[in-house]
Amino acid sequence: MDDAAAILLEYRTTKGFSSKEFAESVFIKESYYKRIEKGTTAIPLDLAKKFEKKYKLILVEKEDFDENDDYSKYLKKNKGSPETMIYFKKRGEKPEYD
């Protein structure tokens, strides 16, 4: 899922969607989508699946997750919402964009 942000950005700009239109198409706020696109927020697995289904994209590769690995320490539980995969990024690092 490391390349998900770049894939979403390229697809959105190629198809001529504004970030607001693209975000609203999967029922999220534009500000949240922009953080995902910039790489400052990890895309949750359920949201990645929504983008994949709606736009026929591949954001999650099967090898991204191994059934035998324990990912429980990376899961963030929110009240009333499903578990979300999170990752940690070193402070000061920013993704590069064209």
N, CA, C and O atoms as CSV, one atom per row, in Angstrom:
chain,resi,resn,atom,element,x,y,z
A,1,MET,N,N,0.822,-1.195,0.000
A,1,MET,CA,C,0.000,0.000,0.000
A,1,MET,C,C,0.864,1.257,0.000
A,1,MET,O,O,0.335,2.367,0.063
A,2,ASP,N,N,2.165,1.103,-0.068
A,2,ASP,CA,C,3.055,2.257,-0.032
A,2,ASP,C,C,2.810,3.209,-1.198
A,2,ASP,O,O,2.969,4.421,-1.050
A,3,ASP,N,N,2.431,2.683,-2.334
A,3,ASP,CA,C,2.237,3.500,-3.527
A,3,ASP,C,C,0.801,3.972,-3.708
A,3,ASP,O,O,0.488,4.604,-4.717
A,4,ALA,N,N,-0.072,3.681,-2.760
A,4,ALA,CA,C,-1.489,4.009,-2.902
A,4,ALA,C,C,-1.703,5.500,-3.128
A,4,ALA,O,O,-2.509,5.882,-3.977
A,5,ALA,N,N,-1.004,6.340,-2.393
A,5,ALA,CA,C,-1.171,7.794,-2.533
A,5,ALA,C,C,-0.798,8.246,-3.941
A,5,ALA,O,O,-1.504,9.053,-4.545
A,6,ALA,N,N,0.302,7.730,-4.460
A,6,ALA,CA,C,0.741,8.104,-5.809
A,6,ALA,C,C,-0.236,7.594,-6.871
A,6,ALA,O,O,-0.509,8.284,-7.853
A,7,ILE,N,N,-0.753,6.393,-6.669
A,7,ILE,CA,C,-1.718,5.827,-7.609
A,7,ILE,C,C,-2.986,6.667,-7.627
A,7,ILE,O,O,-3.514,6.978,-8.695
A,8,LEU,N,N,-3.477,7.036,-6.442
A,8,LEU,CA,C,-4.690,7.853,-6.356
A,8,LEU,C,C,-4.483,9.221,-7.007
A,8,LEU,O,O,-5.341,9.691,-7.753
A,9,LEU,N,N,-3.356,9.852,-6.727
A,9,LEU,CA,C,-3.061,11.165,-7.303
A,9,LEU,C,C,-3.006,11.092,-8.825
A,9,LEU,O,O,-3.609,11.916,-9.513
A,10,GLU,N,N,-2.286,10.111,-9.344
A,10,GLU,CA,C,-2.154,9.976,-10.794
A,10,GLU,C,C,-3.517,9.701,-11.448
A,10,GLU,O,O,-3.850,10.298,-12.472
A,11,TYR,N,N,-4.289,8.805,-10.854
A,11,TYR,CA,C,-5.596,8.472,-11.419
A,11,TYR,C,C,-6.513,9.695,-11.398
A,11,TYR,O,O,-7.163,10.006,-12.395
A,12,ARG,N,N,-6.560,10.382,-10.263
A,12,ARG,CA,C,-7.442,11.540,-10.113
A,12,ARG,C,C,-7.108,12.626,-11.120
A,12,ARG,O,O,-8.005,13.172,-11.763
A,13,THR,N,N,-5.828,12.946,-11.265
A,13,THR,CA,C,-5.429,14.018,-12.189
A,13,THR,C,C,-5.613,13.599,-13.651
A,13,THR,O,O,-5.990,14.419,-14.488
A,14,THR,N,N,-5.349,12.327,-13.957
A,14,THR,CA,C,-5.528,11.827,-15.320
A,14,THR,C,C,-6.985,11.901,-15.752
A,14,THR,O,O,-7.289,12.253,-16.891
A,15,LYS,N,N,-7.878,11.567,-14.832
A,15,LYS,CA,C,-9.312,11.556,-15.145
A,15,LYS,C,C,-9.960,12.929,-14.979
A,15,LYS,O,O,-11.132,13.101,-15.314
A,16,GLY,N,N,-9.214,13.906,-14.469
A,16,GLY,CA,C,-9.724,15.270,-14.367
A,16,GLY,C,C,-10.640,15.535,-13.184
A,16,GLY,O,O,-11.398,16.505,-13.197
A,17,PHE,N,N,-10.583,14.689,-12.162
A,17,PHE,CA,C,-11.377,14.914,-10.961
A,17,PHE,C,C,-10.706,15.956,-10.075
A,17,PHE,O,O,-9.479,16.002,-9.992
A,18,SER,N,N,-11.498,16.785,-9.417
A,18,SER,CA,C,-10.947,17.636,-8.364
A,18,SER,C,C,-10.802,16.756,-7.121
A,18,SER,O,O,-11.433,15.704,-7.032
A,19,SER,N,N,-9.987,17.174,-6.179
A,19,SER,CA,C,-9.829,16.376,-4.970
A,19,SER,C,C,-11.150,16.288,-4.209
A,19,SER,O,O,-11.433,15.272,-3.574
A,20,LYS,N,N,-11.952,17.340,-4.271
A,20,LYS,CA,C,-13.251,17.333,-3.593
A,20,LYS,C,C,-14.187,16.299,-4.225
A,20,LYS,O,O,-14.822,15.521,-3.513
A,21,GLU,N,N,-14.273,16.290,-5.551
A,21,GLU,CA,C,-15.130,15.325,-6.248
A,21,GLU,C,C,-14.697,13.884,-5.946
A,21,GLU,O,O,-15.523,13.006,-5.696
A,22,PHE,N,N,-13.394,13.677,-5.979
A,22,PHE,CA,C,-12.850,12.334,-5.767
A,22,PHE,C,C,-13.134,11.861,-4.346
A,22,PHE,O,O,-13.513,10.709,-4.136
A,23,ALA,N,N,-12.952,12.745,-3.375
A,23,ALA,CA,C,-13.205,12.400,-1.975
A,23,ALA,C,C,-14.684,12.108,-1.744
A,23,ALA,O,O,-15.039,11.117,-1.107
A,24,GLU,N,N,-15.535,12.973,-2.264
A,24,GLU,CA,C,-16.974,12.806,-2.055
A,24,GLU,C,C,-17.518,11.558,-2.736
A,24,GLU,O,O,-18.556,11.035,-2.331
A,25,SER,N,N,-16.830,11.077,-3.763
A,25,SER,CA,C,-17.299,9.874,-4.458
A,25,SER,C,C,-17.223,8.630,-3.573
A,25,SER,O,O,-17.915,7.644,-3.827
A,26,VAL,N,N,-16.389,8.673,-2.540
A,26,VAL,CA,C,-16.296,7.554,-1.585
A,26,VAL,C,C,-16.715,7.998,-0.179
A,26,VAL,O,O,-16.424,7.333,0.815
A,27,PHE,N,N,-17.407,9.140,-0.127
A,27,PHE,CA,C,-18.027,9.635,1.099
A,27,PHE,C,C,-17.039,9.979,2.222
A,27,PHE,O,O,-17.254,9.633,3.384
A,28,ILE,N,N,-15.959,10.663,1.851
A,28,ILE,CA,C,-15.027,11.183,2.854
A,28,ILE,C,C,-14.830,12.672,2.595
A,28,ILE,O,O,-15.175,13.184,1.530
A,29,LYS,N,N,-14.265,13.361,3.594
A,29,LYS,CA,C,-14.025,14.795,3.450
A,29,LYS,C,C,-12.793,15.042,2.593
A,29,LYS,O,O,-11.858,14.242,2.571
A,30,GLU,N,N,-12.816,16.159,1.894
A,30,GLU,CA,C,-11.701,16.522,1.020
A,30,GLU,C,C,-10.400,16.669,1.807
A,30,GLU,O,O,-9.346,16.231,1.346
A,31,SER,N,N,-10.465,17.279,2.984
A,31,SER,CA,C,-9.257,17.493,3.784
A,31,SER,C,C,-8.612,16.160,4.173
A,31,SER,O,O,-7.388,16.036,4.180
A,32,TYR,N,N,-9.441,15.173,4.492
A,32,TYR,CA,C,-8.935,13.840,4.833
A,32,TYR,C,C,-8.290,13.194,3.602
A,32,TYR,O,O,-7.217,12.599,3.696
A,33,TYR,N,N,-8.952,13.316,2.454
A,33,TYR,CA,C,-8.399,12.758,1.225
A,33,TYR,C,C,-7.057,13.401,0.876
A,33,TYR,O,O,-6.126,12.711,0.463
A,34,LYS,N,N,-6.958,14.720,1.043
A,34,LYS,CA,C,-5.706,15.412,0.717
A,34,LYS,C,C,-4.549,14.905,1.576
A,34,LYS,O,O,-3.423,14.789,1.092
A,35,ARG,N,N,-4.820,14.601,2.852
A,35,ARG,CA,C,-3.770,14.062,3.730
A,35,ARG,C,C,-3.336,12.674,3.257
A,35,ARG,O,O,-2.157,12.331,3.335
A,36,ILE,N,N,-4.282,11.885,2.773
A,36,ILE,CA,C,-3.948,10.561,2.234
A,36,ILE,C,C,-3.114,10.712,0.972
A,36,ILE,O,O,-2.111,10.019,0.797
A,37,GLU,N,N,-3.526,11.615,0.097
A,37,GLU,CA,C,-2.829,11.821,-1.167
A,37,GLU,C,C,-1.413,12.346,-0.955
A,37,GLU,O,O,-0.506,11.998,-1.711
A,38,LYS,N,N,-1.216,13.173,0.058
A,38,LYS,CA,C,0.121,13.699,0.362
A,38,LYS,C,C,0.994,12.666,1.064
A,38,LYS,O,O,2.216,12.808,1.107
A,39,GLY,N,N,0.368,11.626,1.614
A,39,GLY,CA,C,1.128,10.594,2.311
A,39,GLY,C,C,1.304,10.866,3.785
A,39,GLY,O,O,2.033,10.135,4.456
A,40,THR,N,N,0.663,11.891,4.316
A,40,THR,CA,C,0.790,12.189,5.740
A,40,THR,C,C,-0.153,11.341,6.591
A,40,THR,O,O,0.045,11.211,7.799
A,41,THR,N,N,-1.180,10.763,5.958
A,41,THR,CA,C,-2.113,9.868,6.635
A,41,THR,C,C,-2.180,8.572,5.844
A,41,THR,O,O,-2.318,8.588,4.620
A,42,ALA,N,N,-2.082,7.452,6.546
A,42,ALA,CA,C,-2.177,6.156,5.875
A,42,ALA,C,C,-3.612,5.914,5.439
A,42,ALA,O,O,-4.555,6.279,6.139
A,43,ILE,N,N,-3.764,5.307,4.296
A,43,ILE,CA,C,-5.108,4.993,3.819
A,43,ILE,C,C,-5.582,3.717,4.519
A,43,ILE,O,O,-4.912,2.686,4.448
A,44,PRO,N,N,-6.722,3.783,5.187
A,44,PRO,CA,C,-7.246,2.579,5.834
A,44,PRO,C,C,-7.600,1.520,4.796
A,44,PRO,O,O,-7.968,1.841,3.666
A,45,LEU,N,N,-7.486,0.284,5.183
A,45,LEU,CA,C,-7.736,-0.825,4.273
A,45,LEU,C,C,-9.147,-0.777,3.697
A,45,LEU,O,O,-9.335,-1.026,2.506
A,46,ASP,N,N,-10.138,-0.462,4.522
A,46,ASP,CA,C,-11.514,-0.425,4.024
A,46,ASP,C,C,-11.714,0.683,2.994
A,46,ASP,O,O,-12.463,0.507,2.033
A,47,LEU,N,N,-11.053,1.818,3.184
A,47,LEU,CA,C,-11.154,2.912,2.217
A,47,LEU,C,C,-10.419,2.558,0.922
A,47,LEU,O,O,-10.892,2.874,-0.170
A,48,ALA,N,N,-9.277,1.912,1.045
A,48,ALA,CA,C,-8.544,1.468,-0.147
A,48,ALA,C,C,-9.416,0.532,-0.979
A,48,ALA,O,O,-9.436,0.611,-2.207
A,49,LYS,N,N,-10.132,-0.348,-0.296
A,49,LYS,CA,C,-11.027,-1.279,-0.999
A,49,LYS,C,C,-12.163,-0.532,-1.698
A,49,LYS,O,O,-12.584,-0.934,-2.783
A,50,LYS,N,N,-12.671,0.560,-1.091
A,50,LYS,CA,C,-13.726,1.359,-1.734
A,50,LYS,C,C,-13.219,1.977,-3.030
A,50,LYS,O,O,-13.894,1.925,-4.058
A,51,PHE,N,N,-12.015,2.566,-2.974
A,51,PHE,CA,C,-11.432,3.153,-4.188
A,51,PHE,C,C,-11.205,2.081,-5.249
A,51,PHE,O,O,-11.474,2.306,-6.429
A,52,GLU,N,N,-10.714,0.922,-4.832
A,52,GLU,CA,C,-10.460,-0.157,-5.777
A,52,GLU,C,C,-11.752,-0.592,-6.481
A,52,GLU,O,O,-11.782,-0.769,-7.699
A,53,LYS,N,N,-12.791,-0.757,-5.708
A,53,LYS,CA,C,-14.056,-1.228,-6.273
A,53,LYS,C,C,-14.680,-0.185,-7.199
A,53,LYS,O,O,-15.142,-0.520,-8.290
A,54,LYS,N,N,-14.694,1.075,-6.769
A,54,LYS,CA,C,-15.350,2.129,-7.543
A,54,LYS,C,C,-14.594,2.456,-8.833
A,54,LYS,O,O,-15.209,2.660,-9.880
A,55,TYR,N,N,-13.265,2.506,-8.758
A,55,TYR,CA,C,-12.464,2.956,-9.907
A,55,TYR,C,C,-11.622,1.863,-10.560
A,55,TYR,O,O,-10.806,2.153,-11.435
A,56,LYS,N,N,-11.809,0.620,-10.148
A,56,LYS,CA,C,-11.081,-0.510,-10.736
A,56,LYS,C,C,-9.561,-0.317,-10.640
A,56,LYS,O,O,-8.824,-0.558,-11.596
A,57,LEU,N,N,-9.116,0.127,-9.454
A,57,LEU,CA,C,-7.696,0.333,-9.193
A,57,LEU,C,C,-7.147,-0.821,-8.369
A,57,LEU,O,O,-7.912,-1.588,-7.784
A,58,ILE,N,N,-5.837,-0.948,-8.320
A,58,ILE,CA,C,-5.195,-1.911,-7.431
A,58,ILE,C,C,-4.327,-1.114,-6.461
A,58,ILE,O,O,-3.266,-0.609,-6.829
A,59,LEU,N,N,-4.791,-1.009,-5.223
A,59,LEU,CA,C,-4.057,-0.282,-4.192
A,59,LEU,C,C,-3.439,-1.217,-3.164
A,59,LEU,O,O,-2.427,-0.888,-2.546
A,60,VAL,N,N,-4.044,-2.371,-2.985
A,60,VAL,CA,C,-3.583,-3.332,-1.983
A,60,VAL,C,C,-3.167,-4.604,-2.689
A,60,VAL,O,O,-3.985,-5.285,-3.306
A,61,GLU,N,N,-1.900,-4.912,-2.593
A,61,GLU,CA,C,-1.380,-6.141,-3.176
A,61,GLU,C,C,-1.520,-7.257,-2.156
A,61,GLU,O,O,-1.438,-7.019,-0.951
A,62,LYS,N,N,-1.727,-8.450,-2.626
A,62,LYS,CA,C,-1.896,-9.580,-1.717
A,62,LYS,C,C,-0.680,-9.756,-0.812
A,62,LYS,O,O,-0.826,-10.124,0.354
A,63,GLU,N,N,0.518,-9.496,-1.335
A,63,GLU,CA,C,1.719,-9.695,-0.532
A,63,GLU,C,C,1.919,-8.599,0.514
A,63,GLU,O,O,2.827,-8.699,1.339
A,64,ASP,N,N,1.077,-7.544,0.495
A,64,ASP,CA,C,1.171,-6.507,1.521
A,64,ASP,C,C,0.872,-7.064,2.909
A,64,ASP,O,O,1.346,-6.531,3.912
A,65,PHE,N,N,0.081,-8.141,2.963
A,65,PHE,CA,C,-0.323,-8.715,4.234
A,65,PHE,C,C,-0.083,-10.210,4.214
A,65,PHE,O,O,-0.418,-10.892,3.246
A,66,ASP,N,N,0.495,-10.710,5.280
A,66,ASP,CA,C,0.721,-12.134,5.432
A,66,ASP,C,C,-0.189,-12.629,6.540
A,66,ASP,O,O,-0.208,-12.052,7.628
A,67,GLU,N,N,-0.937,-13.681,6.285
A,67,GLU,CA,C,-1.898,-14.204,7.255
A,67,GLU,C,C,-1.246,-14.573,8.580
A,67,GLU,O,O,-1.890,-14.485,9.625
A,68,ASN,N,N,0.005,-14.979,8.556
A,68,ASN,CA,C,0.669,-15.454,9.762
A,68,ASN,C,C,1.279,-14.333,10.606
A,68,ASN,O,O,1.622,-14.559,11.766
A,69,ASP,N,N,1.417,-13.156,10.057
A,69,ASP,CA,C,2.005,-12.045,10.798
A,69,ASP,C,C,1.013,-11.486,11.807
A,69,ASP,O,O,-0.197,-11.500,11.579
A,70,ASP,N,N,1.539,-10.992,12.925
A,70,ASP,CA,C,0.696,-10.385,13.951
A,70,ASP,C,C,0.711,-8.868,13.756
A,70,ASP,O,O,1.702,-8.203,14.058
A,71,TYR,N,N,-0.395,-8.337,13.250
A,71,TYR,CA,C,-0.500,-6.911,12.998
A,71,TYR,C,C,-1.278,-6.192,14.101
A,71,TYR,O,O,-1.596,-5.010,13.970
A,72,SER,N,N,-1.582,-6.901,15.178
A,72,SER,CA,C,-2.415,-6.312,16.228
A,72,SER,C,C,-1.805,-5.044,16.820
A,72,SER,O,O,-2.543,-4.150,17.235
A,73,LYS,N,N,-0.481,-4.946,16.868
A,73,LYS,CA,C,0.136,-3.737,17.423
A,73,LYS,C,C,-0.012,-2.534,16.492
A,73,LYS,O,O,0.193,-1.397,16.916
A,74,TYR,N,N,-0.367,-2.776,15.221
A,74,TYR,CA,C,-0.548,-1.690,14.269
A,74,TYR,C,C,-2.008,-1.299,14.069
A,74,TYR,O,O,-2.312,-0.376,13.313
A,75,LEU,N,N,-2.900,-1.996,14.741
A,75,LEU,CA,C,-4.307,-1.706,14.575
A,75,LEU,C,C,-4.756,-0.667,15.579
A,75,LEU,O,O,-4.426,-0.741,16.762
A,76,LYS,N,N,-5.487,0.270,15.109
A,76,LYS,CA,C,-6.017,1.343,15.936
A,76,LYS,C,C,-7.518,1.118,16.035
A,76,LYS,O,O,-8.213,1.045,15.021
A,77,LYS,N,N,-8.008,1.009,17.254
A,77,LYS,CA,C,-9.440,0.782,17.437
A,77,LYS,C,C,-10.110,2.098,17.785
A,77,LYS,O,O,-9.704,2.789,18.719
A,78,ASN,N,N,-11.128,2.433,17.032
A,78,ASN,CA,C,-11.907,3.632,17.276
A,78,ASN,C,C,-13.292,3.215,17.731
A,78,ASN,O,O,-13.811,2.178,17.317
A,79,LYS,N,N,-13.882,4.030,18.582
A,79,LYS,CA,C,-15.232,3.738,19.048
A,79,LYS,C,C,-16.188,3.686,17.860
A,79,LYS,O,O,-16.240,4.614,17.053
A,80,GLY,N,N,-16.936,2.602,17.761
A,80,GLY,CA,C,-17.977,2.505,16.752
A,80,GLY,C,C,-17.509,2.389,15.317
A,80,GLY,O,O,-18.328,2.453,14.400
A,81,SER,N,N,-16.214,2.219,15.096
A,81,SER,CA,C,-15.742,2.077,13.718
A,81,SER,C,C,-14.820,0.861,13.631
A,81,SER,O,O,-14.302,0.399,14.647
A,82,PRO,N,N,-14.619,0.351,12.434
A,82,PRO,CA,C,-13.773,-0.838,12.292
A,82,PRO,C,C,-12.313,-0.517,12.587
A,82,PRO,O,O,-11.902,0.643,12.631
A,83,GLU,N,N,-11.553,-1.575,12.785
A,83,GLU,CA,C,-10.118,-1.390,13.018
A,83,GLU,C,C,-9.476,-0.768,11.786
A,83,GLU,O,O,-9.871,-1.058,10.657
A,84,THR,N,N,-8.495,0.079,12.008
A,84,THR,CA,C,-7.817,0.775,10.936
A,84,THR,C,C,-6.328,0.503,11.031
A,84,THR,O,O,-5.744,0.587,12.111
A,85,MET,N,N,-5.712,0.176,9.902
A,85,MET,CA,C,-4.279,-0.042,9.870
A,85,MET,C,C,-3.583,1.304,9.907
A,85,MET,O,O,-3.931,2.201,9.139
A,86,ILE,N,N,-2.606,1.460,10.786
A,86,ILE,CA,C,-1.870,2.711,10.864
A,86,ILE,C,C,-0.389,2.431,10.660
A,86,ILE,O,O,0.060,1.292,10.790
A,87,TYR,N,N,0.363,3.468,10.343
A,87,TYR,CA,C,1.792,3.330,10.239
A,87,TYR,C,C,2.436,4.557,10.849
A,87,TYR,O,O,1.786,5.584,11.042
A,88,PHE,N,N,3.703,4.445,11.147
A,88,PHE,CA,C,4.423,5.542,11.773
A,88,PHE,C,C,5.439,6.090,10.787
A,88,PHE,O,O,6.107,5.336,10.079
A,89,LYS,N,N,5.544,7.380,10.751
A,89,LYS,CA,C,6.426,8.055,9.816
A,89,LYS,C,C,7.372,8.941,10.616
A,89,LYS,O,O,6.958,9.598,11.571
A,90,LYS,N,N,8.628,8.957,10.229
A,90,LYS,CA,C,9.580,9.802,10.926
A,90,LYS,C,C,9.250,11.263,10.713
A,90,LYS,O,O,8.921,11.674,9.600
A,91,ARG,N,N,9.335,12.036,11.751
A,91,ARG,CA,C,9.046,13.462,11.672
A,91,ARG,C,C,10.028,14.129,10.707
A,91,ARG,O,O,11.227,13.849,10.721
A,92,GLY,N,N,9.502,14.996,9.891
A,92,GLY,CA,C,10.343,15.759,8.975
A,92,GLY,C,C,10.431,15.166,7.588
A,92,GLY,O,O,10.807,15.858,6.642
A,93,GLU,N,N,10.090,13.887,7.448
A,93,GLU,CA,C,10.133,13.288,6.122
A,93,GLU,C,C,8.873,13.653,5.355
A,93,GLU,O,O,7.772,13.578,5.899
A,94,LYS,N,N,9.023,14.038,4.125
A,94,LYS,CA,C,7.880,14.369,3.288
A,94,LYS,C,C,7.996,13.594,1.977
A,94,LYS,O,O,9.089,13.453,1.428
A,95,PRO,N,N,6.879,13.097,1.485
A,95,PRO,CA,C,6.938,12.397,0.198
A,95,PRO,C,C,7.239,13.375,-0.928
A,95,PRO,O,O,6.896,14.555,-0.854
A,96,GLU,N,N,7.879,12.869,-1.960
A,96,GLU,CA,C,8.216,13.720,-3.103
A,96,GLU,C,C,7.142,13.600,-4.171
A,96,GLU,O,O,6.664,12.505,-4.469
A,97,TYR,N,N,6.769,14.733,-4.739
A,97,TYR,CA,C,5.793,14.765,-5.806
A,97,TYR,C,C,6.367,15.542,-6.974
A,97,TYR,O,O,7.240,16.393,-6.803
A,98,ASP,N,N,5.870,15.244,-8.153
A,98,ASP,CA,C,6.311,15.964,-9.355
A,98,ASP,C,C,5.727,17.354,-9.371
A,98,ASP,O,O,5.980,18.119,-10.302
